[in-house]
Amino acid sequence: MKHNFDLIVIGGGAAGLFAASVANTLGAKTCLIDKERLGGDCTWFGCVPSKALLKSASAANILNKFKDFGLRIKDDLTLSTAGVMDHVRDTIQEISTHHPPETFEKRGIKVIFGSLKFVGKKAIEINGRTLTAKKFIICTGSHPVVPPIEGLKDIDYLTNENVFDLKELPESLIVLGGGPIGAELAQSLSRLGVKVTIVEMMDRLIFREDSDASVILEEQLEKDGVTILSGKKAVKFQ
């Protein structure tokens, strides 16, 4: 049977971009599919925006502690965080220009945007077309899990997919979950002046890591002004 492609890669994030590039380099006729844009979680919701936020928070932390480094400022230092989220979004946009679809098309990789469904073992349907391939690689990434807690659906909650859309930093924030993502978000925002509380139902933060690491992290977060409620379970939002 003659197929449209040797390989169809589903998902245009870090894994999908790499898989499609390698397959193309090895001579496979390759198609790369994503719902709406290339870059995936890392570019739009994860590594890039979170590290941009961490960098701003680190700079603010150093400025606020200039006396600890033997520095003196003649006039009063007033630090405004009004432009932080714009900086984060600007960073996202800059990084997103590094992998435009045109670049992959020039290499010979067909890029298609849209939602698809499998209609056979070697066939998918997308945008009203049926495409076939010898092999498929599924790189659809992840999405935030929203726990079924009473009242949560009635409030304007944030996840990693929309927290970086905030126009300005909130006065206070509860972070539900003390894993790596929750911890870095809590530290960043606390250092930028947000009153942050972490609620973690396990008895310590980053519970999958060594307990010694949890102790070090918790001590630093508390120095940064984060309130930690470990061993506590959120049961209702109102």
Buried (B, 14 or more C-beta within 10 A) or exposed (E): EEBBBBBBBBBBBBBBBEBBBEBBEEEBBBBBBBEEBBBBBBBBBBBBBBBBBBBBBEBBBEEBEEEEEEEEEEEEEEEEBEEBBEBBBEBBEEBBEEBBBEBBEEEEBBBBBEEBEEEEEBBBBBEEEEBBBBEBBEBBBEEBEEEEBEEBEEEEBBEBEEBBEBEEBEEEBBBBBBBBBBBBBBBBBBBBBBBBBBBBBBEBBBBEEEEEEBEEBBEEBEEBBBBBBBEEEBEEBE
